[in-house]
Amino acid sequence: MTDRVLVLNAGSSSLKYSLLDGGSGAPEASGSVERIGEDSGILTHSVRGQTHTEERRVADFEDALRSAVEAFERHGPEIGQDTLTAVGHRVVHGGDIFSEPALVDDRLLDTVEDLVPLAPLHNPANLEGLRVALRLFPQVPQVAVFDTAFHQTMPEHAYTYAVPLAWRDEHRIRRYGFHGTSYAFVTRRAAELLGRAVEDTNLVVLHLGNGASATAIRRGRSVDTSMGLTPLEGLVMGTRSGDLDPAIHGHLHRELGSSVADIDRALYRESGLLGLAGVNDFREVTQRRAAGDAAAMLAFDVYAYRVRKYVGAYYAALGELHAVVFTGGVGQHSPELRAAALGGLERLGIVLDPGLNDAQAPHARVVSADGSDVSVLVVPTDEEGEIARQAIAVVRRLAPDEGQG
Ligand code: ADP
């Protein structure tokens, strides 16, 4: 029998799900329940090329997951408990506790709860998703896969902020990093494409989606990453500022009387591309830029320059680099961005092939010139597939003989 995994991603007011074939990694069906708790919710279920949509109030996460199960019953495929190998959950913050995916039990729930102060927007929703799924699928092993886990290999000098000891010791202030599931998948895929063993591959990976981050990979493991305690640090994102002078907070407070909540909201929701160009969608920024819109041109330049700076910093951190890898919606689809971020770096051994870079394709590929010392790759990420694979690995590790006898 093949392995099938239901992957759940519970956000603040939404539940995304997909059912994957653990063998091929192919999604059998996927969907989402949005606007949970609001007057009217939206349910979407896609299967065999057809999308079914429904609008109705969804009271809470339990209602959301029940609605998803109903959608499977109505539109297929079947997801009875005995047809699932595991439920895989995306959990944003695993602190410095989880460096691996883990089976969900009471202790894990307590630990994720204990980490809520580090991810007040995400962990409570993730926790709710875990609890509801345990109630609805009590006989299926549930596995938590943490966004932070992949970065637990960072050395102390990379994850330590130069701040007072009490902050570091008592309040767990340090760099954690995110997008770990994506980096785990992309690192393996990139090594494959390069024909190298993962343990012998050094990369700078740029995950550029709505959220965006960069990671330095040495011998297949994360040694530095641009997101920090929270997913605000680092690159310019759709609506998040990324790096800035930490004194800006105090300055705004003194000058405008802004509250911490005001400043947080502005930096998370009203900054990044949105703050610079008035739109958070990179495609739209690119179109406006091409039409000569000055704000969009500046937004593109600030975004690309930040990416370029991180490539340089991580190249130096690694010393030896085999490839720069682009993933995420922007990384996969914007040749303009890749060219702006890496142009003129021939002396560093990075040479794009303009023809390969401009060609659009859905699969992982090389876009550097023949003979470029450092390869440049585009690798579509597969976060759901990776959660499914990691969930299966955990279940197999715990019950290695099951299904063989
Ligand atoms: P998420 O982080 O939510 O998973 P994605 O990885 O899908 O998001 O990335 C979304 C971003 O990718 C958006 O800013 C979108 O504009 C951008 N994007 C998608 N397609 C293109 C394209 N063809 N050209 C430029 N940007 C694109």
Residues whose N, C-alpha, C, O or C-beta is under 5 A from the ligand:
A	BS01	ADP	L208 G209 N210 G211 N280 D281 F282 R283 G328 G329 V330 H333 S334
